[in-house]
Amino acid sequence: MRIQVTEAGKWTLDAPQQVWRGEDGKADSVLQSALFAGQAMLVVKESDDTVGFSLRYLGFKATGFMTMTAAKQSAPDFAQRVLGRMLNMTSK
């Protein structure tokens, strides 16, 4: 089997990885995004009524982060766990 990166894949894989974009530094920041393994991850404020933030990546979600900074610090581990879980969902 020969695996190649498509043109669209090159665009996302060549882009800076794990560099957060969005309303950085604002006290009322509600959303930021970054690429992990070429795929978008989001940090999202859960609601206007709560303090918590969640991470969202490839259809998975991790919750319970009190600050955006705490969520972003956990993002690499979350990405690895999601990718590992997806790997375990495949069979040979």
Buried (B, 14 or more C-beta within 10 A) or exposed (E): EEEEEEEEEEEBBEEEBEEBEBEEEEEEBBEBBBBBBBBEBBBBBBEEEEEBBBBBBBEBEBEEBEEBEEBBEBBEEBBEBBBEEEEEEEEE
